[in-house]
Amino acid sequence: MNILITGGTGLIGKRLTDLLIEKGHSVSILSRSKKQSDNTTFYTWDIANQQIETEAIKNADVIVHLAGANVGEGRWTEKRKKEIIDSRVDSGNLLFSEVKKHNPNLKAFITSSAIGYYGMVTTTKTFTETDPAGTDFLADVCVKWETVANQFESLGIRTAKLRTGVVLDKNDGALAKLITPIKLGIGSALGSGQQAMPWIHLEDICGIYLHLIENSNLRGAYNGVAPSRENNKEFSKTVANVLNKPFWFPNVPVFALKLLLGEQAVIALEGSSISSKKVEESGYKFQFKKLKPALEDILN
């Protein structure tokens, strides 16, 4: 199949592109500028002006929508919050409009979402795909993100939404930030340390996308998290153990993180367990179910 990817030059997009090509699919990527590649085709789009190269849409069998402003980048001013939402809503609406006009027989639309859908709270509850959305900013982002994707169902197009946890990669994302103080020997838990950290290895999140692409019976929401469940303190101690570094500093106090990050500190300070049962029951086999082997693969 020809898979069209938005956000194809990001962490997940780059690895997913390689994986799809390995599996014999052809890959096209939507980008703000033309690029040259031996194994992928680049098309341009301009979200602000709602423009897109028509051939990108016409040639697609499946669209994987990964594009969206990084929620962990920059303080959450009102302007930044609007950028985070608009980057997802406007890009999704542009894709829908073009698919409706040029490719209403698209086989599938698969969108990224996030576990922030359930709200950034620390509870003893384990959330599943049937639980309602939360009420905070990140939940609002995810609801609006998924609502755009739901439009594709109105055209009879199979639609899937992958609510992603913390993706583990040593060069990008949350793990890259977390290992820096641990490497310096000053690692510690954040806040109470009891907040859950639902994580997933980069290979598994890309594996789940491939699973959703290739299985035509899969639709709806899926949680993209590993079966293993650790809180922030357990997660950080395991990182320190894998790196052979000490882990004895007192927890970083809540007020310090709020002073540094503002409202965005909720990402570091809150979190509940998320169930992976649905995606496992759909037939996906995790490569990395446990945290320590996942970290050893990435960090060593």
NUBA-222072 format. One line per 10 residues: number of its first residue (from 1); for each residue x, y, z of C-alpha. Coordinates in nm, 2 decimals. Example, Ala and Ser with C-alpha at 12.3 -4.5 7.8 and 13.67 -1.06 7.14 Angstrom:
REM NUBA-222072
1 = 1.23:-0.45:0.78; 1.37:-0.11:0.71 .
***
This chain:
REM NUBA-222072
1 = 0.00:0.00:0.00; 0.10:0.36:-0.03; 0.11:0.52:0.31; 0.09:0.90:0.34; 0.25:1.03:0.67; 0.22:1.37:0.82; 0.49:1.45:1.08; 0.70:1.20:0.89; 1.03:1.37:0.99; 0.96:1.34:1.36 .
11 = 1.07:1.07:1.61; 0.79:0.83:1.53; 0.76:0.92:1.17; 1.12:0.85:1.08; 1.12:0.50:1.24; 0.77:0.42:1.11; 0.88:0.51:0.75; 1.18:0.27:0.77; 0.96:0.00:0.91; 0.69:0.04:0.64 .
21 = 0.95:0.02:0.37; 1.10:-0.29:0.52; 0.75:-0.44:0.51; 0.72:-0.36:0.14; 0.49:-0.06:0.15; 0.57:0.27:-0.03; 0.58:0.58:0.18; 0.49:0.94:0.10; 0.55:1.23:0.34; 0.37:1.57:0.37 .
31 = 0.62:1.84:0.45; 0.64:2.22:0.45; 0.91:2.21:0.19; 1.03:1.98:-0.09; 1.29:1.72:0.01; 1.49:1.46:-0.19; 1.49:1.10:-0.08; 1.58:0.77:-0.24; 1.30:0.57:-0.08; 1.02:0.81:-0.01 .
41 = 0.82:1.07:-0.20; 0.78:1.42:-0.04; 0.47:1.64:-0.11; 0.42:1.99:0.03; 0.14:2.13:0.23; 0.06:2.47:0.38; -0.17:2.43:0.68; -0.21:2.80:0.75; -0.34:2.86:0.40; -0.52:2.52:0.38 .
51 = -0.33:2.41:0.07; -0.19:2.07:-0.01; -0.05:1.89:-0.32; -0.35:1.70:-0.46; -0.14:1.41:-0.58; -0.05:1.33:-0.22; -0.41:1.26:-0.13; -0.50:1.09:-0.46; -0.22:0.84:-0.44; -0.28:0.74:-0.07 .
61 = -0.42:0.41:0.04; -0.38:0.50:0.41; -0.30:0.83:0.59; -0.11:0.83:0.92; -0.15:1.17:1.08; 0.13:1.24:1.33; 0.17:1.62:1.28; 0.11:1.85:1.57; 0.30:2.11:1.78; 0.50:1.96:2.07 .
71 = 0.31:2.00:2.39; 0.63:1.98:2.60; 0.80:2.27:2.41; 0.76:2.62:2.54; 0.55:2.76:2.83; 0.18:2.72:2.80; 0.08:3.08:2.73; -0.26:3.13:2.58; -0.09:3.18:2.24; 0.10:2.86:2.27 .
81 = -0.21:2.67:2.38; -0.39:2.79:2.07; -0.09:2.68:1.85; -0.10:2.33:2.01; -0.47:2.29:1.93; -0.47:2.46:1.59; -0.18:2.25:1.47; -0.39:1.94:1.52; -0.73:2.07:1.42; -0.64:2.27:1.12 .
91 = -0.41:2.00:0.97; -0.68:1.74:1.03; -0.95:1.95:0.87; -0.73:2.01:0.57; -0.67:1.64:0.52; -1.05:1.57:0.56; -1.14:1.83:0.31; -0.90:1.70:0.05; -0.98:1.34:0.11; -1.35:1.42:0.07 .
101 = -1.28:1.58:-0.27; -1.01:1.36:-0.41; -1.00:1.02:-0.24; -1.33:0.93:-0.06; -1.24:0.56:-0.10; -0.93:0.59:0.12; -0.88:0.26:0.30; -0.79:0.40:0.65; -0.71:0.72:0.84; -0.50:0.66:1.15 .
111 = -0.42:0.94:1.38; -0.19:1.00:1.67; -0.35:1.10:2.00; -0.23:1.09:2.36; -0.30:0.94:2.70; -0.36:1.30:2.81; -0.71:1.22:2.68; -0.80:1.09:3.02; -0.67:1.40:3.20; -0.35:1.46:3.39 .
121 = -0.45:1.32:3.73; -0.28:1.08:3.98; -0.53:0.81:4.09; -0.53:0.44:4.16; -0.75:0.39:3.86; -0.63:0.22:3.54; -0.78:0.39:3.24; -0.92:0.20:2.94; -1.04:0.32:2.60; -1.40:0.33:2.72 .
131 = -1.33:0.58:3.00; -1.45:0.94:2.94; -1.22:1.22:2.86; -1.07:1.44:3.13; -1.14:1.81:3.18; -0.80:1.98:3.17; -0.61:2.14:2.88; -0.44:1.82:2.75; -0.77:1.63:2.76; -0.93:1.92:2.56 .
141 = -0.64:1.90:2.30; -0.69:1.52:2.26; -1.07:1.54:2.24; -1.05:1.81:1.96; -0.77:1.60:1.79; -0.99:1.29:1.79; -1.31:1.48:1.69; -1.13:1.58:1.37; -1.04:1.22:1.30; -1.40:1.11:1.36 .
151 = -1.51:1.30:1.05; -1.35:1.04:0.83; -1.59:0.78:0.97; -1.87:0.98:0.81; -1.72:0.89:0.47; -1.71:0.53:0.56; -1.33:0.53:0.60; -1.19:0.31:0.87; -1.05:0.53:1.14; -0.82:0.45:1.43 .
161 = -0.68:0.67:1.71; -0.36:0.58:1.90; -0.34:0.73:2.25; 0.03:0.74:2.30; 0.22:0.73:2.63; 0.59:0.84:2.69; 0.78:0.72:2.39; 1.13:0.59:2.49; 1.42:0.71:2.28; 1.76:0.83:2.42 .
171 = 1.80:1.11:2.17; 1.45:1.27:2.18; 1.15:1.31:2.40; 1.10:1.27:2.78; 1.37:1.01:2.83; 1.64:1.22:2.68; 1.56:1.50:2.93; 1.53:1.26:3.22; 1.87:1.09:3.17; 2.08:1.41:3.18 .
181 = 2.07:1.47:3.55; 2.09:1.09:3.62; 2.41:1.07:3.41; 2.55:1.35:3.62; 2.47:1.15:3.94; 2.20:1.39:4.06; 1.89:1.20:3.94; 1.58:1.21:4.16; 1.20:1.16:4.15; 0.97:1.45:4.05 .
191 = 0.72:1.58:4.30; 0.57:1.29:4.50; 0.72:1.03:4.27; 0.40:0.84:4.29; 0.25:0.96:3.96; 0.23:0.68:3.70; 0.46:0.70:3.39; 0.29:0.50:3.11; 0.57:0.44:2.86; 0.63:0.26:2.53 .
201 = 0.94:0.17:2.34; 0.98:0.34:2.00; 0.98:0.01:1.83; 0.65:-0.09:1.98; 0.46:0.23:1.91; 0.57:0.20:1.55; 0.48:-0.16:1.56; 0.13:-0.08:1.67; 0.09:0.17:1.39; 0.20:-0.10:1.14 .
211 = -0.05:-0.33:1.31; -0.33:-0.08:1.27; -0.24:-0.01:0.91; -0.23:-0.38:0.80; -0.54:-0.51:0.99; -0.85:-0.39:0.82; -1.08:-0.49:1.11; -0.92:-0.25:1.36; -1.08:0.08:1.43; -1.16:0.32:1.71 .
221 = -0.93:0.42:2.00; -0.63:0.22:2.13; -0.39:0.30:2.41; -0.02:0.30:2.29; 0.15:0.20:2.62; 0.35:-0.10:2.74; 0.18:-0.35:2.97; 0.43:-0.28:3.25; 0.33:0.00:3.50; 0.58:0.21:3.70 .
231 = 0.55:0.53:3.89; 0.79:0.82:3.84; 1.02:0.71:4.12; 1.03:0.35:4.00; 1.10:0.46:3.64; 1.38:0.70:3.74; 1.54:0.44:3.97; 1.54:0.19:3.69; 1.71:0.44:3.45; 1.98:0.50:3.71 .
241 = 2.02:0.13:3.76; 2.07:0.06:3.39; 2.32:0.35:3.37; 2.50:0.23:3.68; 2.44:0.57:3.85; 2.34:0.66:4.21; 1.99:0.75:4.29; 1.97:0.91:4.63; 1.89:1.28:4.59; 1.57:1.41:4.75 .
251 = 1.27:1.45:4.52; 1.25:1.76:4.31; 0.98:1.97:4.49; 0.65:2.06:4.33; 0.70:2.43:4.37; 1.04:2.42:4.18; 0.88:2.24:3.88; 0.59:2.48:3.87; 0.82:2.78:3.89; 1.03:2.64:3.61 .
261 = 0.75:2.51:3.38; 0.44:2.69:3.49; 0.11:2.51:3.40; 0.31:2.26:3.19; 0.45:2.11:3.51; 0.14:1.89:3.52; 0.30:1.67:3.26; 0.58:1.58:3.50; 0.38:1.59:3.83; 0.06:1.39:3.74 .
271 = -0.02:1.06:3.58; -0.23:0.74:3.61; -0.20:0.39:3.49; -0.32:0.32:3.13; -0.43:-0.02:3.01; -0.27:-0.19:2.71; -0.53:-0.48:2.72; -0.73:-0.38:2.41; -0.43:-0.35:2.17; -0.29:-0.68:2.30 .
281 = -0.63:-0.85:2.25; -0.63:-0.72:1.89; -0.33:-0.94:1.83; -0.03:-0.71:1.88; 0.27:-0.87:2.04; 0.49:-0.63:2.23; 0.87:-0.65:2.18; 0.93:-0.48:2.51; 0.68:-0.55:2.79; 0.91:-0.47:3.08 .
291 = 1.08:-0.14:3.16; 1.44:-0.26:3.23; 1.49:-0.46:2.91; 1.34:-0.17:2.71; 1.58:0.08:2.88; 1.88:-0.16:2.83; 1.80:-0.18:2.46; 1.78:0.20:2.43; 2.06:0.31:2.66; 2.32:0.04:2.61 .
***
